[in-house]
């Protein structure tokens, strides 16, 4: 039997010098998402912080990732976990201060890691100084032109200006005491900027320079598809609009005007040394529309939500892989692959359930099945050409915490009765570092969301050095990915004949076989086994691959 064949040291062999000279690093980078409030707590207040992240950077180096993407840590009232920004040039006190951010960036660079920060340009907090002044000054205030303030419809303006619905449920408009309404595609505490106003563009170009001067290596752009709205803010004419998200043309998303904004931003980025990058969170109807965001003079990468939302099914996965590669090849951009993030149910739980339940579910499902599929899906993802994203804790095989009491939930969508299901808290529970302790090594003062009993058995401490553990699988996979010249960057795969329910492809001297079926299959022994997500049997030139298992071979 074969399992996890690798004796490669997962840690980078160099640090600052490697970061400085490696060209086109983003074309095959493995980028690790840190959700700061749930990663590590340095001061015992139950909330993760920048110093906590900084203290755990050696762990991320040893895991073998190339860059760390930090979810928002800006000054914020935290109505939507920091995606409601009051001051884009300040660190929220719960996370630390600018000196902490500076130290984190410097330490990461010394360890050979790059830092990507979240940027939230579609909306601000309602506590942003611009918005507070707009409310104080009333109708006619120039500050209102920087947002979308409109009179209402109806005899007394008592109806919203149009029929748009919030992603979090309910109308996308809120009326203020003076009678006008303002647009918020998300929570009422997150008013949308008006990107037709020149002051908005000027402000964000300044914000970009502020953080680039701080030394960050790039930006993940939140709601990159949402900045420009259709002229006149026309009615959509449909109810249950969330079901259209990412599936149809919408007047407030994926408007062509966003691309001129990103061309301006790219010119700023290119002034800086060190190959800084932009990554788009862009929900679009097709992967071809996503490709528009990564043309040579715009952004560098865009999240592949089509891949994330694909079921564990060989035929469906092959289709989305082909479509992704075909769409990215003409614009010369790398494909990206992702299985989990802070907005969706962890894939170890999604794959534990029947297909078709979506990306936010509240069912634990078959835990053993989910973990087996999650491990296999990870090896498949890391074998594909391009860049890959890892969400904190998935390297531990963490499931979603689906039984959080309602009284502890903090997802704003949960309280609005419609829109997103509001179960995102389940993937945001602080991760376990040790077997024991008040919060399993997260910190000394508990955790802002309760951790489940038995969390410690999934901890970094419990899995480190244990053959077959999910953490050691990730460490080995990332090490092999670095070592194998045919893995990483690229724009194509050679599909091989395979049994039903099986994906098999070649990349040079590398071969990946992923069995998504519920039964064992026999395939050719393509060469020496590099790594497997589960035990396989080799005999007489053939390999028996169990259900929900992925195998990496080399023909060298």
N, C-alpha and C positions, 0 to 999 in steps of 0.2 A: 504493500500500500504506500501511497505517496501523499504527503501533506506538508505545505509551507516549506518548500526547499529553498533556503536562502541563507547564506552566511555573510551577507553584505552588511557593513556598518551603515546604519541608516542616517547617521549625522553627516552634514556637509563637511568636506575636508578643509574648506576655507571659509572665511566669513566676510568681512568688509570688502576685501579685494574682489571676491567673487560677485558680490552684489554690484559693485561699481562697473565691472567689465563685461558681465554676461549680457550679450546683445539679444534682443527679441525674447527676453526671458518670459514674457507674458504669453508667448505662443504655446508653451507647454507647461505653464506653471500650475502647481497644485496650491490653491488658495484656501486658507482655513478661516472660516467665519467665527469670530468671537462676539458673543452677545454679552457685553461687559457686566451687566447686572447679575448674570447667572454663571460667570466663569470662575472668579476667585475674589474673595472678600478679605482685604488686608487689615481692616480696622474693627472688625467684629460687630458692624451695625446691621448685618444680615443682607447687605446689598453689595454685589460685586463692584469693583472699582479699577481704575487704571493701574494703581500700584499692585493690585492683585494680579492683573494681566501681566504686568512687568515681571513679577516674581515667577511666573510660569512660562516665560519665554523659552528657557532652556528645554522644557518639555516639548514645546512645539518644534524647536530646532531638531531635537532627537527623534521626533515623530517623522520628520523628513519633508515638511511642507516648505514652500518657497516664499509665501507671503501670508500676512495676517490681515483680514478685513475686519475692522472694528465697527460694529453697529453704533448708532449715535451716542455720543457722550457730551453733547453740547448743553448749555444752560437751557433748561426746559421745565415747565410745570409737570411734565410726565403724564399728560392726558393720553398719549399713545406711545408710552415707553420710549420717549425721547425723539420720536418722529414729529413732534410739535416743538419747533426750535424757537426760543425767545431771543437768543444771542448766538450767532454763528461763529463768533470769535472768542467765546468763553467756554470753559469746561464747567459742567454742572457740579455743584459742591458735593453731591452724593458720590461722584466719581473721582473727585480730586480737584486739580487746578492745572493751569497751563504748564507749570513746571513739571508736573507729573507726566503730562503728555509729551513734553520735550524729552524727559528722561526715558520714557518708553520708546520713543522713536530712535533715540541714540543707542539704547541697549539692543534693540532689534537689529539695527544696522551692524553693530559689533558682532552679533550672533549669525549674521548672514541672512537675516529675514527682512523682508520689505513690509511696509505698513500702508494699508489702503484704508481711508476713512470714508464714512458715509456722508453724502451730501444730499440735502433735502430741499430742492429748489421749487417744487410744485406748490408748496404751502408753508406757512410759518405757524407759530403759535399765536393764539389770540392775545398772548401777553408780549408779543413782539412790540417794540416801541412804535413802529409805524402803525400797527393796527390799533393800539391803544390811543394814539393821537387821532387817527381817523374817526374813532368813536367819539372822542371828546369834542372834536371840532364840528361834527355833524355834517349834514348834506351840503355838498359843494366843497368840502375840504379837498385840497389837492392830494392828500394822503389816501383818500378813498379811491383815487384813480389807480393806485398801485395794487389794489385788490379788485374784486368784481362786486361792486355795490350796484344794486338796481332797484328801481321802484317795483312794487308788486303788481299783480294783475287783480282784477275784480273791482267792484265799485269803490272800495276804500283801500285798495292795495293790499287786501288781506290774503291774497293767494301768491304763491311763489312765482318768480318771474318766468320760469319754465318748468318742464316736467322731469328734470334730471333727478336721479336718485343717488344718495350717498352709497359709497361702497360699503359703509358700515351699517346701512339700513336707514330708512326714512328719507325725507326730502334732502336734496343737496343744498338747501337754502335755509338760512335762519334769519328771522326778522329782528331788528334792533328797535329800541324804544322810540326812535324818531320816525319809524315807519319804513325805512329802507331795508332791503334784504342783502345778505352777502353770501357768496358761493363757497361751499366747502365740499369737495368730493369725498372727503373722509369725515372725521368727527367735526362737530361745530367748533371745537377748540382749534381747528386747523384750517383757517381761511386760505383759499387759493390766491396766489399772486396773479396779477395781470401782467403777463410777459410782453404785452404790447406797449407797456410804459417803459421808456428808456431808463428810468432810475432803477428798475428791477435788474435789468441786464448789467448796468454799471456796478450795482452792489455785489452781484454774484461774481463778476470778474475780479472784483477786489477781494472777495472771500477766497476764491481760488488761489490768488497770489499769497494771501496770508498763510494758508496751510502749506502751500508749496515752499514758501520761505522757511516754514517750520521744519521742512525736510520730509514730508510724507511722499510716498511713492505713487500715489494715485487716489482716485475717488470712485466709489460706487455711487451711481446716481439713482436716487430713489424716485420712483414714478417718472422715469425719463421720458415716457410716452405721453405725459399729461400736461406739459407746460403750456402748450398752445391750444386754445379752444376754437371751434369753428366760428367764423364771423357771424355776429348777431345772436350767438348762443341759442340756436334753434332747438325746438322740442325734439325729443327722441321718438316720441309716439309709441312707447312700449313700456309695459310693466315688467317687473322682475328683470330689471336691466342688468343685474349682476350676472345672470346667466349668459349674457352676450359678451361679457368681459373676456377678451382674448379670443373671441370667436367671430366677431362681426365688427363692422365699421361703426364707430361711435363719435359723436360730435365733440366730445371732450377728451378723447384719447387718440394717439397716433396720427395727429395732424401733421401735414408736411412741413409746416412752419417751424417745428422743433429742430429741424436739421440745420438751419442757418445758425441757431443758437450754439449748437455743438461744433460747427465749423469755427465759430469765433473762439470757443473754449479751446479747441485743439491748437489754434495758433498760439495761445498763451502757454499751454502745456509744453509745446515744442520749443519754447524759449529756454526751458530748464534742462539741465543735463541729467543723466541717469535714467533715461527711458521711463518717465512717469506715464501712467496709463489712466484711462477712463473705462469704467465698466457700467453698462446700462442695465437697469432693471426696466425692461420694456415688454409689457404685455401687448402683443399684437395678434391680429387674426391669423397670420401665417408666419412661418419661419422666413419666408421670402421678404415679408415686411420687416421682420427683425433685422435682416441683412442690411437694410437701408441705414441702420444706425452705426454700422461698422465699416462704412466705406472709407477709403484711405485717408480722407481729410476730416473724418469725424471721430468716432469713438473706437476703442481698441477691441473691446469684447462686449457681448450682450448675453445675459442669462438665457439659457435654453429651457424655457418653461414647458415647451412641448415635450421635451424628453422627461422632465421631472414628473409630468402628469400621465405618462404612458404606463400602462399596466405591465406586470411581469409576464410578458407574452412575446415569444420570439418573432412572430410575424409583425406585430405592432412595433416592436423595438427596431427591427430592421428597417421598416418604413421610415421611422423618424430619424434614424441615423443617416439613411440615404438622403432624405430631404434636407437635413441639416448640412451635411457636407456639400451637397449640390448647391445650396443657397449661399454658403459662405465662400466657396471656391471662386466665384466671379469677382468678389470684392476683396479677395486676398486676406480675409480675416480668419482667425482660428475659431473652430467650433468650441463651445463650452458645454460641459456636462455636469449636472447637479442632481442629487437625489433628495436632499433635505435642506431646509433653512428655517428661519425663525417665524415664518408665516404659515407653515404647513405641518401636518402630522408627520412625525418622523417615519422614515421609510421602513424601519423595522416593524412598525405597527401597521402602516398601510399595506405592506405585503403579507401581514398576518391575517388579513381580511379578504373577503370576496372582492373581485374587481368591480369597478363601476361606482364605488362609494365616494369618489372625489378625493381631494387632497386635505380636507379637514374632516376627521371622523372622531367618534367618541366610543369606539369599540376596541377592546383589547385584542380580540381575535386569538389566533393560535400563536402564542409567543414563540414556541420552538420553530414553527414553520416560518414565521416572520423573520427571525434572526437568520435562519439558513438562507432564505431568499435575499435578505439584505447583504449578507456577506458575498454571495454570488454576484449580486448586482453591483457591488463596489468593485470587484475585480473586472467585471465587464466595463464599467465606466472608466476605470483607470487605464484600460487597454485601448480605448478609442483615441483617435487623433485629436490633439488640441489640448485645452486647459480644463482642469477639473476643480470643483469646489467641494469642500468638506465642512459640514456644520458641526460645531463643537458637540462632543459627546457621541457622535455617530461612530467614532473609532472605538468606543466602548460597547457598541451594540445597544445603546440605550433605547428603550421603547418610549412612546409617549406616555405621560401620566394621564390616563383617561378618567380617573375617578377623583379629581380635585373637587373638594366641596365648593358649592356655588358661592359661599360667602368669601372665599379667598381669591376668586377670579378677578383679574384686572384688565383683561382684554376689553377695550371699549366697545367692540362689536357685540360682545355678549349682552350688553345692557340695552341695546337699541332695538331688539326684537325682530330684526330683519337684516338683510344684507349678509355679510360673511357670518358663518356659524358661530364665531366668537369663542372657539376652542383652542386658540393659539397658545394659551398659557401652558398647555400640556407639553409642548416642545421647549418651553422656556424654564422649566424647573432647574435650579442650580445643579451642576454636574458633580458627581462624587469623585473625590481624590483619594480618600482613605477608607478602610473597612469600617472604622469606628469614628466616634466624635459626634458633637451636637449637630453638625451638618456634613458629616462624612468628608471633612477636610476642606470644605468650601470656605469656612471661616469659623471664628470662635463664638459667634453670636446668633446661631440659627440661620435660617434662610428666608428670603422674602416670599417665596412660595414653598409650601411644605414638600419635603422629599419623601418618597414612599419607603415603607419598611423593606429592608433587603437591598436598598440602593448601594450599600457598601460592597456587596458581592460583585457589583459591576464596576467598581472603582478602578482607578489607575493602579493603586497599590495591589489590588486583588488580581489584576490581570498581567502586570509587568513580569516578564520572564516566564510566563506560563505557556508552554507550547499549545497551539490550537486556540488560544484566546483571541478574541476579536481585535484587541489592541495590538497584539503581536502580528496578526494578519495584516493590519494596516501598516505597521512599521516595515514589515517585509515587503509588502506591495510597493510602498513608496521608494524603498531602497532598490528593488529590482527595476522599477520604472526609471530611476536615475541611471542605473547601470546599463540597461539595454539600449543600444543605439537606435533601434527601430521603434521604440516607444516614445511617447511625447508628441512633439509637433508633427504635423502632417495634414493632408486634406483628402485622404482616400483610404479605403480598405479593400482587400480582395476577398470576396465572399467565397467560401468553400461549400461543397455539397455536404449536407448534414441531415440527420433524421428529423422528422417533424418535431417541432418544439425546441429545436436546438439552433443556436447561432454559432457559426464557425467562420473565422476570417483570418487572413494572413496579412502581416505587415513586415515585409522583408523576411528576416529569419525568425520572426516571432509569430506564433499562432495562438489564438484565443478560442476556446470552446466553452459556451455557456448553455447549460441544459435548463430551460425554463419549464420543462414538462414535469409532471408528477411521477415519472417513472425513470428508472435507470436506463441509460442508453449505452451502446457500444460504438466508439469512433476509432479511427486509425490512431495509432500512437505517433503523433506528428514529430516527435523528437524527445529531447530530454525535458522532463517536467521541471518547470521553474517554481511554480506556486499553485496551490489549489485552495478553494474556499472550504473544502471538505475532503474526506478521504476518497481516493480513487484507487482502482486496481488495474495493474498493467500486466499483460501476458500475451505472448505470441503475436507481438506487433499491434496489439489493440489496447484500448483504454476503456474501462468501464466507468462511466461518469454517473454518479447517483443523481437522483432528482434534485433540482434547485442547487446545482453546483457549477462552478466555473473553474476551468483549468487553463494555466498558461504554459506553453511549450516554447522551446527554442530548437531550431533545426541546426544551429551552429555546432 
